[in-house]
Amino acid sequence: MESHAKVVVIGGGVVGCSILFHLARFGWKDCVLLERNELTSGSSWHAAGQIHTISSDPNISRLQGYTIKLYQELEELSGQSVGLHSTGGFYLASNRDWYDYLKRERSKARYMGLDQEFISLEEVARLHPLIDPKRYIAALWDPLDGDVDPSGVTYAYAKAAKKLGAAYHTHSAVIETNQRSDGSWDLVTDKGTINAEHIVNAGGLWAREVGHLSGLNLPVQPMEHHYLITESIPQIAEREERLPAGIDYEGNMYFRQEGKGMLLGTYEPVATPWSVAGTPQHFGHELLEPQLDHIAERLQLGFERIPALADAGIKDMINGPFTFGPDGNPMIGPVPGMRNYWAAVGVMAGFCQAGGVGKCLAEWMIEGEPEIDVWAMDIARFGDYASPHYGTIKSTENYERRFMLTFPNETLPAGRGQRTTSIYDRLTARGAVWGDGFGLEHALWFADGPDDAHEEPTFRRSRAHDYVAREVKAVRENVGMIEIANFAKHSIRGVDARRFLDHVMAGRVPAPGRISLSPMLTPKGKLYGDLTIACLNEQEFLIFGSGAAQEMHRRWFESHLNGFEVAYRNESSRYHGIGLAGPSARELLSRISRDDVSAEGFRFRDIRRTYVAGVPAILTRLSFSGEQGYEIYVEPEYQMKLYRSILEAGEDLGLRHYGARALMSMRLEKNWGVWTLDFRPDFTAAESGLDVFIDWNKDFIGKQAAEQERERGPAQRLVVMIIETDDIDVSNDEAILKDGECVGYVTSGGYAHHLQKSMAIGYVPTALAIDGAALEIEINGEMYAASIVAQPLYDPSGNKMRN
Ligand SMILES: Cc1cc2nc3c(=O)[nH]c(=O)nc-3n(C[C@H](O)[C@H](O)[C@H](O)COP(=O)(O)OP(=O)(O)OC[C@H]3O[C@@H](n4cnc5c(N)ncnc54)[C@H](O)[C@@H]3O)c2cc1C
């Protein structure tokens, strides 16, 4: 065994082998994979091998498309059959909601370059004569779907990697991972020790145990999963052509041809987490005892929908475990807070996803960033709050919802209340309807008390609509208060604080007591943050940003500290707080502050350490609502006092609580995008319009790429659109069309309550990004006229927020 490697991948399942292949393919030498048993000794050997592109996240779908398209080439490169059957497959809807969902999927597929089309139920019956088409109302066809041989795929990745110069060793369990002071890792096996610059945890079923070797607690959980294989079915035996694959959403099940029979898998309504305390080390090419009663109900549904199954004998019943993460998506990338430690865990659909996971991780390791935004798979979307216990609860929920519909306005119930603030009960009593982000509860909107605090999941406008409207009205006309604990706060302290920020931020770093907005760019000029920089003094800055992305940004800041005398801390949990906004915000603030908070005494974009409501606070003059507004940050123990004081002081000013939905509505009226939706690493500063904040007179990460783009002009641009609709708004990922052709897609949108207009933000080719240009947006399969508005329709001069 080698004594040194550039990278060691731990785990020879489909994920580890794909990573090894991609690292070697993209040019890294000295890449080694260690497998404790034979390759495929975890989940990979007993998978059903069904492949499809559909996923909740468009970029994951795109990567699933990449994975599937790679198979033929992989077979050629490796000389190993992957057993690919490109039968095509359909997604079947048995009710109206699922039909709407499929229409949305097709809309996404349009811009992802995936070739999905609706086919008639007669066509379904023709392609798959065993299905009873009367049980369905619609079918979406994807020619990429089919199945593969799981072992063949795993070995093909490994063999192709070997041909490209990488090595893999079986029967080489990693029993220790010890980090040296230079950041490299010693991986101890019973065959010797390898020193590696980087390690990748691709431990699959044992991801938790591999993590523990390095002190990492991962919130992933293996789940039991069943599928059955029937004996030969005469109608199939008679056919020459292979049957297509299928997913029945309502039945939460998938099926395909296997031999001359069929394979049917189902995600049972009550899931069984497996080996909660830890995966046994001795577990290998083994299966679990089938629990027929767990899946009986779903099988019955399957028999009704594919009647031939009811008469077929069952040849095999498989119950095998595979690992889920808290939101069902993979967790990949550099682990925040660790050096040279990479994760590729929680990959629950390895044969659909491993190619994309391997590609992105290899690009990330070699080039410093993946080609496309992988936020939906980034391990940094979770933080400490995502404990192993939380992982079990959420993974169970996601397993049970595998093919279930989540509506745009729906929040999932499991694992809630993981993080709450001191005023949680007070807000609940006022009718808060809660959402959660990064494990922290935040109010979405306020009903008329707790009994009224409910909302039915829907693609259309919900009952929350009118409540949000009155919150917006209060902010636009009087004053509103919103809890802002969920914003991220990063502190940068030290003698080099300004120099550091000048380097990592593309925008101007403000003077003491002032605030500026700034994009943060990758070396390739992609957006990596849309942040608010606040200078408390020359050696102390606070950066406000997306709460969801706090660990992602922490990782970025920490990885650039070298060469600067600065200390970084994620202080998001240290500061909670309340925002005030509206024409009477200043009046309210003046009642609970001894400071001069007049327009001159405390200007727009000022910040200061002071006292508000008699408690220590960091006061800023900003609001994402576009109104005169203030954000008051206090340590958690002061928040209740602050809250009570604001309530009291605002009583005669028409003060109303408002939530995230109202804020998101008001920012649309100002043409402002948000991180994770409109601003993300898929886009550049010039494309997003955030280049207006760039300080071109200094050096910063990504400057060269940004300058080059400035010279040639961006290929696409963010635009804001008004849509002609009555009772439905965009959520995101809808196709934007021009003359019937898909030209872009929606990144966010909703109803602008003050303007009383439905609005959307999205990206279109630069040539089409013209004020007033007419476009179409596809929502739930219907085309709606849309027109671009270049200037904010609400307070375009910005006087309301500045005065
Ligand atoms: C019943 C069933 C049906 C499925 N059907 C499908 C399907 O139709 N389509 C689909 O896409 N996916 C399917 N899956 C999921 C798929 O199998 C997994 O997503 C995939 O196998 C995960 O691969 P992995 O490489 O992450 O993990 P694993 O396959 O678990 O591999 C991890 C590897 O790491 C090794 N390892 C662990 N610890 C160490 C150590 N300390 N040192 C060295 N090596 C170590 C293990 O021996 C193992 O080989 C199914 C899963 C099951 C259980």
The ligand as a Gaussian input file, in Angstrom:
#p B3LYP/6-31G(d) Opt

LIG

0 1
 C      -33.076000      -1.830000      -1.147000
 C      -32.431000      -0.661000      -1.807000
 C      -32.840000      -0.261000      -3.079000
 C      -32.228000       0.844000      -3.669000
 N      -32.608000       1.211000      -4.929000
 C      -32.003000       2.237000      -5.545000
 C      -32.352000       2.585000      -6.871000
 O      -33.200000       1.966000      -7.480000
 N      -31.726000       3.655000      -7.444000
 C      -30.778000       4.367000      -6.793000
 O      -30.249000       5.316000      -7.364000
 N      -30.425000       4.049000      -5.531000
 C      -31.007000       3.016000      -4.901000
 N      -30.661000       2.676000      -3.628000
 C      -29.712000       3.546000      -2.901000
 C      -28.275000       3.238000      -3.229000
 O      -28.022000       1.907000      -2.989000
 C      -27.369000       4.117000      -2.370000
 O      -27.696000       5.461000      -2.626000
 C      -25.912000       3.917000      -2.687000
 O      -25.563000       2.583000      -2.666000
 C      -25.039000       4.676000      -1.688000
 O      -23.709000       4.440000      -2.023000
 P      -22.512000       4.854000      -1.075000
 O      -21.271000       4.631000      -1.852000
 O      -22.755000       6.200000      -0.527000
 O      -22.612000       3.909000       0.183000
 P      -22.314000       2.336000       0.404000
 O      -22.780000       1.550000      -0.767000
 O      -22.896000       2.013000       1.718000
 O      -20.768000       2.258000       0.433000
 C      -19.960000       2.619000       1.522000
 C      -18.720000       1.779000       1.477000
 O      -17.818000       2.256000       2.460000
 C      -17.129000       1.163000       3.000000
 N      -16.576000       1.547000       4.305000
 C      -17.278000       1.884000       5.398000
 N      -16.453000       2.166000       6.433000
 C      -15.203000       2.027000       5.956000
 C      -13.914000       2.161000       6.540000
 N      -13.763000       2.522000       7.813000
 N      -12.836000       1.930000       5.767000
 C      -12.977000       1.567000       4.468000
 N      -14.167000       1.395000       3.885000
 C      -15.268000       1.635000       4.605000
 C      -18.197000       0.086000       3.082000
 O      -17.682000      -1.203000       3.189000
 C      -18.969000       0.317000       1.791000
 O      -18.517000      -0.482000       0.733000
 C      -31.216000       1.555000      -2.997000
 C      -30.823000       1.134000      -1.736000
 C      -31.417000       0.046000      -1.149000
 C      -30.959000      -0.372000       0.197000

